[in-house]
Amino acid sequence: MRMTAPLAAVAATLLLAGCAPEAAPPVTTPTCSKDTLQTMTAGKFTFATDEPVYQPWYLDNDPSNGKGFESAVAYAVAEYLGYARTDVVWNRVPFNAAIQPGKKNFDANLTEFSITEERRQAVDFSAPYYEVAQAVVTVGSSPAVDVKSVAELRKVKLGAQVGTTSYEAAVGIAPEEEVAVYNTNDEAKAALTAGQIDALVLDLPTAFYVTSAELTDGSIVGQLARGRGRPEQFGIVLDKGSPLTQCVSSAVEALRANGILQKLEQEWLASPSTAPQLR
């Protein structure tokens, strides 16, 4: 599921050692300095993500390389808080396990977690770092290829990954018992290719990558309206009541204010304007 270079808006700056976008000045307040932050390991910042991870969020299933939107955001946050690239550690945590109650084995986790009130009961979220739309993808042999509206979409078989806001979006279109549920998007894509479902609901950047690089004759049916007037936003997950939440949020807000988040979006994520709206 992720995006190739031709689909990403190519930025002049790559987030690699020696050529990252210019980061914001490090936090200087005592409570947010590297020496006083209460991280899992003193002097280190431990991020986590799922296994595997995909483009455009991570490249080559390697979160430590700084390539892909979420990997780049993680390193930008770490740098803002005063951590060098060599101070960053990565763990792997399954998506659903990361948002369940209980002690975490990470300081912060970036795995396209949409901020919801239900999830806030179990974990903390940082300030949002990305506003996302949901989209529907299909293949040329599917009856969904000719769908032009949400009403028509209700007549085809939908699928989505369990526990995701993509699944919630699918259930918002069709009855829950009619939506096929899969443990991973890889399983869902295989079902689509095999004709077991007609269309798959994914976040829009993932949909761009899947249809261009992973599905034979894949296409985006369209993107779904962001209902109820509330945008869907991704946030960094932290342990409930984490002493790091405020500092991580401050870092995200500063990266937005100084334009770094926008630069990283331009580099790694495709424009939603290229997918039609389903009404």
C-alpha positions in Angstrom: 0.0 0.0 0.0 2.2 3.0 -0.4 3.3 5.6 -2.8 6.0 5.7 -5.4 8.1 8.7 -6.3 6.1 9.6 -9.4 2.9 9.9 -7.4 4.5 12.0 -4.5 5.0 15.6 -5.2 8.8 15.7 -5.4 10.3 18.0 -2.9 13.8 19.3 -3.3 14.7 18.2 0.2 14.8 14.6 1.3 14.6 13.7 5.0 18.0 11.9 5.1 21.0 12.6 7.2 22.5 15.8 6.0 19.7 16.8 3.7 16.5 17.0 5.9 14.2 20.0 5.7 15.3 22.7 8.1 13.8 21.8 11.4 12.4 24.2 14.0 14.7 25.3 16.8 14.7 22.7 19.6 12.4 23.1 22.6 14.2 25.1 25.2 11.7 25.0 28.1 12.9 22.9 31.0 9.9 20.5 30.8 10.5 19.7 27.2 14.3 19.5 27.1 15.9 16.2 26.2 17.6 16.0 29.6 14.3 16.2 31.5 11.9 14.3 29.3 10.7 11.1 30.9 11.2 8.7 28.0 11.5 4.9 28.2 15.3 5.1 28.0 17.1 8.2 29.2 18.6 10.1 26.2 16.7 8.1 23.7 13.2 8.5 22.1 11.4 5.3 21.2 8.9 5.5 18.4 6.7 2.5 17.3 4.8 1.5 14.2 3.0 -1.5 12.9 4.6 -4.6 11.2 4.6 -4.3 8.2 4.3 -0.7 7.2 3.7 0.7 3.7 4.2 3.6 1.4 3.7 6.5 1.4 3.8 6.4 5.2 7.0 4.4 5.4 9.3 3.1 2.6 10.8 -0.4 2.3 9.1 -1.5 5.6 11.9 0.3 7.4 10.8 3.2 9.7 14.3 4.0 10.7 15.4 5.3 7.2 13.5 8.6 7.5 11.7 7.9 4.2 7.9 8.2 4.0 5.6 10.7 5.5 5.3 9.3 9.0 8.9 8.3 9.3 9.9 11.9 8.3 7.4 13.4 10.8 8.8 11.2 13.6 12.4 12.3 13.0 11.3 16.0 12.7 9.5 15.7 16.1 12.5 14.1 17.6 14.8 16.7 16.3 12.6 19.5 17.6 12.7 17.9 21.0 16.5 17.8 20.9 17.1 14.2 19.8 19.7 13.3 17.2 18.8 10.7 14.6 21.1 8.2 16.5 19.0 8.8 19.6 15.8 7.5 18.0 14.8 3.8 18.6 12.0 2.0 16.8 9.7 -0.8 18.1 7.0 -2.7 16.2 3.5 -2.9 17.7 0.3 -4.3 16.0 -2.1 -1.6 15.1 -4.9 -2.7 17.5 -2.5 -3.4 20.4 -1.2 0.1 20.2 -4.5 1.7 21.0 -5.6 -0.7 23.7 -5.4 0.2 27.4 -2.2 -0.7 29.2 1.4 0.2 29.5 3.1 0.8 26.1 6.6 -0.2 25.0 7.1 3.0 23.1 7.2 6.7 23.8 5.1 7.6 20.7 3.6 5.7 17.8 2.8 6.8 14.3 0.6 4.3 12.3 -2.1 6.4 10.7 -4.1 6.5 13.9 -7.2 8.7 13.5 -8.1 10.7 16.5 -11.4 9.5 18.0 -13.1 10.0 21.3 -13.4 6.3 21.8 -9.6 5.8 21.4 -9.0 8.8 23.7 -10.4 6.6 26.6 -7.3 4.3 26.3 -4.5 6.5 24.9 -3.3 10.0 24.5 -3.1 11.7 21.1 -0.8 14.5 20.1 -2.0 17.5 18.2 -3.0 16.3 14.7 -0.3 16.1 12.1 -2.4 15.2 9.0 -6.0 15.6 7.9 -7.1 12.6 5.9 -9.9 11.6 3.5 -11.2 8.1 2.9 -11.3 6.6 -0.6 -12.7 3.6 -2.4 -10.6 1.6 -4.8 -11.4 -1.2 -7.2 -10.2 -3.2 -10.2 -11.3 -3.2 -13.8 -13.1 -6.5 -13.6 -15.3 -5.3 -10.7 -18.8 -3.9 -11.0 -17.7 -1.0 -8.8 -15.6 0.4 -11.6 -18.6 2.2 -12.9 -19.8 3.6 -9.6 -20.3 7.4 -9.6 -22.2 8.0 -6.3 -22.5 6.7 -2.7 -26.0 5.4 -3.6 -24.4 3.2 -6.3 -21.7 2.2 -3.9 -24.3 0.6 -1.6 -25.0 -2.0 -4.3 -21.5 -3.5 -4.4 -19.6 -5.5 -1.8 -17.2 -3.5 0.3 -14.2 -4.5 2.4 -11.8 -2.9 4.9 -9.3 -3.5 7.6 -10.6 -4.2 11.0 -10.4 -1.5 13.7 -9.7 1.3 11.2 -11.6 4.4 10.3 -11.7 3.0 6.8 -13.9 0.2 8.2 -16.0 2.8 10.0 -16.4 4.7 6.7 -17.4 1.4 4.9 -20.0 0.7 7.6 -21.3 4.2 7.1 -22.2 3.2 3.6 -23.3 -0.4 3.9 -24.8 -2.4 6.8 -22.1 -3.7 9.1 -23.0 -7.4 8.4 -22.4 -6.8 4.7 -18.9 -5.3 5.0 -16.1 -7.8 4.7 -13.5 -7.4 7.4 -9.8 -8.3 7.1 -6.9 -8.3 9.6 -4.6 -6.4 7.2 -4.9 -4.4 4.1 -2.8 -7.1 2.3 -5.6 -9.6 3.0 -8.2 -7.1 1.8 -6.3 -6.4 -1.4 -6.0 -10.1 -2.1 -9.8 -10.5 -1.6 -10.4 -7.6 -4.1 -8.1 -9.2 -6.7 -9.8 -12.6 -6.2 -13.3 -11.0 -6.7 -14.4 -11.8 -3.1 -15.2 -8.1 -2.7 -16.0 -5.4 -5.3 -14.2 -2.5 -3.6 -11.9 -1.6 -0.8 -12.0 1.4 1.5 -8.6 2.9 2.3 -7.2 6.3 3.4 -6.6 8.4 0.3 -2.8 8.5 0.2 -2.7 4.7 0.5 -5.4 4.4 -2.2 -3.1 6.3 -4.6 -0.3 4.0 -4.0 -2.3 0.7 -4.1 -4.0 1.6 -7.4 -0.7 2.6 -9.1 1.7 0.0 -7.8 0.0 -3.0 -6.3 -3.3 -3.7 -8.1 -3.5 -4.8 -11.7 -5.9 -2.5 -13.4 -6.6 -0.7 -10.1 -8.4 2.6 -9.9 -9.9 5.0 -7.4 -13.6 5.0 -7.5 -13.6 8.2 -5.5 -13.1 9.8 -2.2 -15.8 10.0 0.5 -17.1 13.2 2.0 -15.7 14.1 5.3 -19.0 13.8 7.2 -20.6 15.7 10.0 -18.3 18.7 9.5 -15.5 17.2 11.5 -12.2 16.4 9.6 -10.6 13.1 10.2 -7.1 13.7 11.6 -4.1 11.5 12.4 -2.4 12.0 15.7 0.6 10.5 17.4 -0.4 7.9 20.0 1.1 8.0 23.5 0.4 6.2 26.7 -2.6 7.4 28.6 -1.5 10.3 30.8 2.0 10.3 29.3 4.2 13.1 30.5 5.4 13.4 26.9 2.0 14.3 25.4 2.2 18.0 25.8 5.8 18.3 24.5 5.1 16.1 21.5 2.0 18.1 20.7 4.0 21.3 21.0 6.5 19.9 18.5 3.8 19.0 16.0 2.2 22.4 16.3 5.6 24.1 15.8 6.3 21.9 12.7 3.0 23.0 11.3 3.5 26.6 12.0 7.0 26.7 10.4 5.8 24.9 7.3 7.7 21.6 7.7 4.6 19.4 7.9 3.4 21.0 4.6 6.7 20.4 3.0 6.6 16.7 4.1 3.1 16.3 2.8 4.2 17.7 -0.6 7.1 15.4 -0.7 5.4 12.1 0.3 1.6 12.4 -0.2 -0.4 12.9 -3.3 -3.0 15.7 -3.7 -6.6 14.7 -2.9 -7.7 16.9 -5.7 -6.9 14.2 -8.2 -9.6 11.8 -6.9 -13.3 12.5 -7.6 -15.7 13.1 -4.8 -18.5 10.6 -4.3 -21.8 12.3 -3.3 
